[in-house]
């Protein structure tokens, strides 16, 4: 079961799972501190950056599962 979904807010996951910052930055979503990060979902942000949302979701969930 996925912990993080593409409908979750960027800042929501960053605040709950700080280990996701590295995954987002390495994926090309370097705007963690930008205004859009406060209202965009992971899916929206990935689409805006031309990223494969499904692949990003796998990497994000792998990152948080390592901490469990």
DASULCOR-V638919 format. One record per helix or strand of 3 or more residues. SS is the DSSP state (@ for helix, = for strand). FROM is the first residue (numbers start at 1). TO is the last residue. If there is no record, write none. Layout:
ss from to
SS FROM TO
SS FROM TO
This chain:
ss from to
@ 10 16
@ 20 27
@ 35 38
@ 42 48
@ 53 66
